[in-house]
Amino acid sequence: MPTEVFDVVVVGGGPIGLAAAYEVAKTGARVIVLEQNNFFNQAGSSNDLARMFRTMYTEDFMADLAKEAMKLWDKLEKDAGSSLRWMSGLLNFGDKNFGGDSPEGTLMGPVPNLQRLGMSFQELTAKEIEERYPFKDLPPEWIGLFAPDNGVINVQLLLRSLLSLAKDYGAEAKQHTRVERIVPSTDDKTIWEVHAIRHDTDPALFRAKKIVIASGGYVNHVLRPSFGISLDLDIWEMVASYFNTNPGPNGTIFPSMWFQFAPDKNKRSQLFYGFPTVPWGPPNVTRIAVDAATRRIKDPSQRLTNVVNPADIRDTQEFIKKHVVGVDATVPAFTLSCLQTNVFDNMFVLDYVPEEYLAGGAEKSVVVFTAGWAMKFVPLLGKALAEMALEGRSEYARKEFEITRRDKNGKGIIRPVVRGKRGGGEMMGVDVEEEGESAFAFEEQASGSSIRGFQNVGL
């Protein structure tokens, strides 16, 4: 048995896990991050070239966190010695009356928060939108809201910067290390033993005072065997495509990110979004996709790994043909998918594993983060996880993120596991949850990307 005891073991080497390891290492504490795949892999939620950094939120607390995140991004970029965001702004546009009951909220909902926080914005007419962006045939009554304090995250540079900085501050990092089980030490309940398999063959053991679980959609692969619980997840297989743009003359340029607010059509989401051609990517391609997912799963083992859902691509192609100028919708230049993990309210889980499930382990010694649209908050969430692990609290761990919260019908996120009862089919050989209804219905497309009441039950 190893005698070395880390202050923190971080499970999951995606952006949140790496940010947590980076923040822990900066304090001088001993930390190691364990990743089951390669670092910078395509298996979870951090593949592709770009993600949105946005500050336009309807909810006061999310707007406040987004503004706070701006300062932490600035600090991270200074430490990394390079810009990790391209602050080109964000245009939200569409039907100003749509979204009162949707996860996105209304188009104009962020305005009071932008005014309260002293953040710039500009309202645009449909005609002004078409003059500035390559859109056409927008309904004349549509409006737009442009805010400059938003931008495109360079995801691949972010990941590599976090890992490099964490190591520079003394963190250790191991890839190809799959955590199988976390249990209290038999001789000291203040120490956790992390049992893992390296390279699919070699057992490994790590010991730590605190644990941070930041494994995204794979969180139940750690929680279930370790603590006898799983979380009620709704994992969306999000599909996005890059399309060729007109290289000129009279070429096509999107000056910023954009997001369209519009009601569903024939039970298919019309929440489309796009990115400008990014300087760190191929020229004359733009990412356009629907902010929705036709295929929804409960566990990453159910993911389609060699195909993507054609309906989501077809919806995007039809939108481009109807409303976008100079983008070739015939065949995507390339297409990708990623896992978007959600709980019932489309919001984060950022909390401690409750003491009752720790089998005698110390209270507030295991921190969990999963779910929600988190890339824009990476530095803030990394700081929160480090503070929770080392100090026992963080101001960013709000009640809206509690693991014990329930939906309007009283259904919770935590689902206890029946030990010894084995699943069938794709869950063969896995302990399964106690009987009880999930908060989700899976028969229809899901869409939307931020909390708005109790949504996400099969939109």
C-alpha positions in Angstrom: 0.0 0.0 0.0 1.4 3.4 -0.9 2.3 5.6 2.1 2.0 8.9 0.1 -1.2 10.9 0.9 -2.3 13.6 -1.4 -4.3 16.5 -0.1 -6.7 16.2 -3.0 -7.3 13.6 -5.7 -9.3 15.0 -8.7 -11.2 12.4 -10.7 -11.7 13.6 -14.3 -9.2 15.5 -16.5 -11.6 17.7 -18.5 -11.6 21.4 -18.1 -13.3 21.5 -14.7 -11.1 18.8 -13.3 -7.9 20.5 -14.6 -9.1 23.9 -13.3 -9.6 22.3 -9.9 -6.2 20.7 -9.9 -4.7 24.0 -11.0 -6.3 26.0 -8.2 -5.4 23.4 -5.6 -1.8 23.3 -6.8 -1.5 27.1 -6.6 -2.1 26.9 -2.8 0.9 24.6 -2.4 -1.3 21.6 -1.6 -0.5 18.2 -3.0 -2.9 17.2 -5.8 -3.1 14.6 -8.5 -5.7 14.5 -11.4 -6.7 11.1 -12.8 -8.2 10.8 -16.3 -9.5 7.5 -17.7 -8.8 8.4 -21.4 -6.2 10.5 -23.1 -6.1 14.1 -21.9 -7.8 16.4 -24.4 -10.1 13.5 -25.6 -13.4 13.4 -27.5 -15.3 11.2 -25.0 -17.0 13.9 -23.0 -18.0 17.5 -23.3 -14.8 19.4 -24.1 -14.0 18.3 -27.7 -14.1 20.7 -30.7 -12.5 24.1 -31.2 -14.8 26.6 -29.5 -17.4 27.2 -26.8 -19.3 30.3 -25.8 -18.3 32.6 -23.0 -21.5 34.5 -22.4 -22.7 36.9 -19.7 -26.3 37.5 -20.8 -28.5 35.7 -18.3 -32.0 36.2 -17.2 -31.4 34.9 -13.6 -29.7 37.4 -11.3 -27.4 34.8 -9.7 -26.2 33.5 -13.0 -25.5 37.0 -14.3 -23.6 37.8 -11.1 -21.5 34.6 -11.5 -20.8 35.3 -15.2 -19.5 38.8 -14.3 -17.3 37.3 -11.5 -16.1 34.7 -14.0 -14.8 37.5 -16.3 -12.3 38.5 -13.6 -11.2 35.0 -13.1 -10.7 34.4 -16.8 -8.5 37.5 -16.9 -6.4 36.2 -14.1 -6.1 32.8 -15.8 -5.1 34.3 -19.1 -2.4 36.4 -17.3 -1.0 33.4 -15.6 -1.1 31.4 -18.9 0.5 34.3 -20.8 -1.9 34.0 -23.7 -5.5 34.9 -24.5 -7.9 32.0 -24.1 -11.0 33.9 -25.4 -11.8 36.0 -28.4 -14.1 38.7 -27.0 -16.1 39.4 -30.2 -19.5 39.7 -28.5 -22.8 37.9 -28.8 -25.9 38.6 -30.8 -29.2 37.2 -29.4 -32.0 37.7 -31.8 -35.5 36.5 -32.7 -39.0 36.7 -31.4 -39.0 38.9 -28.3 -42.1 37.2 -26.9 -40.8 33.7 -27.2 -39.3 31.8 -24.2 -41.2 32.8 -21.2 -41.6 29.1 -20.3 -38.5 27.8 -22.0 -35.1 27.0 -20.4 -33.5 29.9 -22.2 -35.8 32.5 -20.8 -36.9 35.4 -23.0 -34.7 37.3 -25.5 -34.9 40.5 -23.6 -34.8 38.9 -20.1 -31.1 39.7 -19.6 -31.5 43.4 -20.1 -32.3 44.2 -16.4 -29.2 42.4 -15.3 -27.0 44.0 -18.0 -28.3 47.4 -16.7 -27.8 46.5 -13.1 -24.3 45.3 -13.6 -23.3 48.2 -15.9 -22.6 46.0 -18.9 -22.9 47.4 -22.4 -25.6 46.2 -24.9 -27.3 47.4 -28.0 -30.8 46.7 -29.4 -31.1 46.0 -33.1 -34.0 45.8 -35.6 -34.3 42.9 -38.0 -33.0 45.2 -40.8 -30.0 46.2 -38.8 -29.2 42.5 -38.0 -29.3 41.7 -41.7 -27.0 44.6 -42.5 -24.4 43.5 -40.0 -24.7 39.7 -40.2 -25.2 37.3 -43.2 -28.9 36.6 -42.4 -31.8 37.0 -44.7 -35.6 36.9 -44.6 -35.9 37.5 -40.9 -39.4 38.4 -39.7 -39.5 42.2 -39.7 -40.9 42.3 -36.1 -37.8 40.3 -34.8 -35.3 42.2 -32.7 -31.7 41.7 -31.6 -29.6 42.2 -28.5 -25.9 42.6 -29.0 -23.5 42.6 -25.9 -19.7 43.0 -26.3 -18.7 41.3 -23.0 -19.0 37.8 -24.6 -16.7 35.8 -26.7 -15.4 32.5 -28.1 -13.4 30.2 -25.8 -10.3 28.5 -27.4 -11.1 25.1 -25.9 -8.0 23.2 -26.9 -5.7 26.0 -25.8 -7.6 26.3 -22.5 -7.2 22.6 -21.8 -3.5 22.5 -22.5 -2.9 25.7 -20.6 -4.6 24.3 -17.5 -2.7 21.1 -17.5 0.6 22.8 -18.1 0.0 25.4 -15.4 -1.2 22.8 -12.9 2.0 20.8 -13.4 4.1 24.0 -13.1 2.5 24.6 -9.7 3.3 21.0 -8.6 0.3 18.9 -9.5 0.7 15.4 -10.8 -1.4 14.1 -13.6 -2.1 10.6 -14.9 -4.1 9.6 -18.0 -5.4 6.1 -18.9 -6.3 5.8 -15.2 -9.9 4.7 -14.6 -11.2 5.1 -11.1 -13.1 2.0 -10.0 -14.0 2.7 -6.4 -13.3 5.2 -3.7 -13.5 4.0 -0.1 -12.5 5.2 3.4 -9.2 3.7 4.6 -9.8 0.9 7.1 -7.1 2.3 9.4 -7.9 6.0 9.2 -11.4 7.2 8.2 -10.0 10.7 7.4 -8.1 9.2 4.4 -9.7 8.0 1.2 -8.4 5.1 -0.9 -8.9 5.6 -4.6 -8.7 2.2 -6.4 -8.0 2.5 -10.1 -7.0 0.6 -13.2 -4.2 1.9 -15.4 -4.0 1.1 -19.1 -7.0 -1.3 -18.6 -4.7 -3.9 -16.9 -2.7 -2.6 -13.9 -4.3 -2.0 -10.5 -3.3 1.3 -8.8 -4.1 2.8 -5.5 -4.0 6.5 -4.5 -4.6 7.9 -1.0 -6.0 11.4 -0.3 -7.6 13.5 2.4 -10.1 15.0 0.0 -11.7 13.9 -3.3 -13.0 16.1 -6.2 -15.2 14.2 -8.7 -15.4 16.2 -11.9 -16.1 13.4 -14.4 -19.1 15.0 -16.2 -21.5 12.5 -17.7 -19.4 9.7 -16.3 -20.0 10.8 -12.7 -22.2 7.7 -11.9 -19.4 5.4 -12.9 -17.6 6.7 -9.8 -20.5 7.4 -7.4 -22.4 4.1 -7.9 -19.6 1.7 -6.8 -18.1 4.1 -4.3 -21.1 5.6 -2.4 -24.1 3.5 -3.4 -25.8 6.4 -5.2 -26.3 7.6 -8.7 -27.6 10.9 -10.1 -30.7 11.2 -12.2 -29.1 12.4 -15.4 -30.4 13.3 -18.8 -27.4 13.2 -21.2 -27.9 14.9 -24.5 -25.9 13.8 -27.6 -25.4 17.3 -29.0 -24.6 17.4 -32.7 -22.8 20.3 -34.3 -21.6 20.8 -37.9 -19.1 23.2 -39.6 -20.2 24.5 -43.0 -18.2 26.2 -45.7 -18.6 29.9 -46.1 -18.1 32.0 -49.2 -14.4 32.9 -49.4 -15.0 35.9 -51.6 -15.3 38.1 -53.5 -18.2 39.5 -51.4 -17.3 36.8 -48.9 -19.3 35.7 -45.8 -18.2 36.8 -42.3 -20.0 36.4 -39.0 -18.7 39.2 -36.8 -19.6 37.4 -33.5 -21.4 34.5 -32.0 -25.1 34.5 -32.3 -28.2 32.7 -31.0 -31.7 32.6 -32.4 -34.8 32.6 -30.2 -37.8 31.2 -32.0 -40.7 28.8 -31.2 -40.6 25.2 -32.1 -41.8 24.1 -35.6 -43.4 20.7 -36.0 -42.1 19.7 -32.5 -38.5 20.5 -33.6 -36.5 23.2 -31.8 -35.7 26.4 -33.7 -33.0 27.5 -31.2 -30.1 27.8 -33.6 -26.7 29.2 -32.8 -23.4 29.8 -34.6 -19.8 30.9 -34.2 -17.6 33.1 -36.4 -14.7 31.5 -38.2 -12.1 31.3 -35.4 -8.5 32.3 -35.9 -7.2 29.1 -34.5 -9.4 26.9 -36.8 -9.7 26.2 -40.5 -10.5 29.2 -42.7 -13.9 29.8 -44.3 -15.9 27.4 -42.1 -18.5 28.3 -39.5 -20.1 26.2 -36.8 -23.9 26.3 -37.0 -26.1 23.9 -35.0 -29.4 23.5 -33.2 -29.3 24.0 -29.4 -31.2 20.8 -28.9 -30.7 17.0 -28.9 -32.8 14.3 -30.5 -30.9 11.5 -28.9 -31.0 11.4 -25.1 -29.3 8.8 -22.9 -28.9 8.0 -19.2 -25.3 6.8 -19.3 -22.3 7.4 -21.6 -22.1 3.6 -22.3 -25.2 4.1 -24.4 -23.7 6.8 -26.6 -23.6 6.2 -30.4 -19.8 6.4 -31.0 -19.7 6.0 -34.8 -22.7 8.0 -36.0 -24.5 11.2 -35.3 -28.2 11.9 -35.3 -29.2 13.0 -38.9 -32.4 14.9 -37.8 -30.4 17.5 -35.9 -28.1 18.1 -38.9 -31.1 18.2 -41.3 -32.8 20.9 -39.1 -29.7 23.0 -39.3 -29.3 22.6 -43.0 -32.9 23.8 -43.5 -32.3 26.8 -41.3 -29.2 27.7 -43.3 -31.0 27.5 -46.6 -33.8 29.7 -45.4 -32.0 32.3 -43.4 -28.3 32.4 -44.0 -26.4 34.0 -46.9 -23.1 32.6 -48.3 -23.0 29.4 -46.3 -23.1 26.1 -48.2 -25.6 23.8 -46.5 -25.3 21.0 -49.1 -22.9 18.8 -47.0 -21.2 19.8 -43.7 -17.5 20.3 -43.9 -17.3 18.2 -40.8 -19.6 17.1 -37.9 -19.1 16.2 -34.3 -21.0 15.3 -31.2 -20.4 15.8 -27.5 -22.2 14.9 -24.3 -24.2 17.5 -22.5 -25.1 16.3 -19.0 -28.2 17.7 -17.3 -30.3 17.3 -14.2 -33.9 18.3 -14.1 -33.4 22.0 -14.1 -30.5 22.2 -16.6 -28.3 23.6 -13.9 -25.0 22.6 -12.1 -24.5 20.1 -9.4 -21.8 21.6 -7.2 -21.9 20.1 -3.7 -20.5 17.6 -1.3 -21.6 14.0 -1.3 -24.0 13.9 1.8 -22.4 12.4 4.9 -24.9 9.6 5.0 -23.4 8.0 1.9 -19.7 8.3 3.0 -19.6 5.0 4.9 -17.8 6.6 7.9 -15.6 8.9 5.8 -15.2 12.5 6.9 -18.0 15.0 6.3 -17.4 17.5 3.4 -14.5 15.4 2.2 -15.9 14.4 -1.3 -16.9 17.2 -3.7 -18.9 16.6 -6.8 -19.4 18.7 -9.9 -21.4 17.7 -12.9 -24.2 18.9 -15.3 -25.0 22.3 -16.8 -23.4 24.4 -19.5 -20.1 24.9 -17.6 -17.3 25.9 -20.1 -17.9 29.6 -19.6 -17.4 29.2 -15.9 -14.3 27.0 -15.9 -12.0 29.3 -13.8 -14.8 30.0 -11.3 -15.8 26.4 -10.9 -12.2 25.3 -10.5 -11.8 27.8 -7.8 -15.0 26.7 -6.1 -14.0 23.1 -6.1 -10.6 23.9 -4.7 -12.1 26.0 -1.9 -14.6 23.4 -1.1 -12.0 20.7 -0.9 -9.4 22.7 1.1 -11.5 25.1 3.1 -14.9 23.4 3.5 -16.9 26.1 1.7 -17.1 28.4 -1.3 -19.3 31.4 -2.0 -19.9 30.0 -5.4 -21.5 26.8 -4.1 -25.0 28.2 -4.1 -28.2 26.6 -3.0 -29.4 26.4 -6.6 -26.5 23.9 -7.2 -27.2 21.6 -4.2 -27.2 17.9 -4.9 -30.2 17.4 -2.6 -32.6 19.8 -4.4 -35.8 18.5 -5.8 -38.1 19.3 -8.7 -41.6 20.7 -8.4 -42.9 17.1 -8.1 -40.6 16.3 -5.3 -38.3 14.1 -7.3 -34.6 14.4 -6.3 -31.3 14.1 -8.1 -29.8 11.4 -5.9 -31.0 7.8 -6.6 -29.8 5.2 -4.1 -28.5 2.0 -5.5 -29.7 -1.5 -4.7 -26.5 -3.4 -4.0 -26.4 -6.8 -5.6 -29.3 -6.2 -8.0 -27.8 -6.3 -11.4 -28.9 -4.4 -14.5 -29.6 -6.0 -17.9 -28.9 -4.9 -21.5 -26.5 -2.1 -21.8 -26.3 -1.9 -18.0 -25.4 -5.6 -17.6 -23.4 -6.3 -14.5 -24.0 -2.9 -12.9 -25.8 -2.2 -9.7 -29.0 -0.4 -10.5 -31.1 2.3 -8.8 -34.0 1.8 -6.4 -37.4 1.7 -8.1 -38.8 5.2 -8.7 -39.6 7.4 -11.5 -36.9 9.6 -13.2 -37.6 13.3 -13.5 -37.2 12.9 -17.3 -39.4 11.8 -20.2 -37.3 10.7 -23.2 -39.7 10.5 -26.0 -39.1 14.0 -27.5 -36.3 16.3 -28.4 -34.7 18.3 -25.6 -33.5 21.9 -26.0 -32.4 24.9 -24.1 -29.3 25.8 -22.1 -30.0 27.5 -18.8 -32.2 27.3 -15.8 -35.7 28.6 -16.1 -37.9 27.2 -13.5 -38.3 23.4 -13.6 -37.8 22.5 -17.2 -36.3 19.7 -19.3 -38.9 17.0 -19.0 -39.1 16.2 -22.7 -39.5 19.6 -24.4 
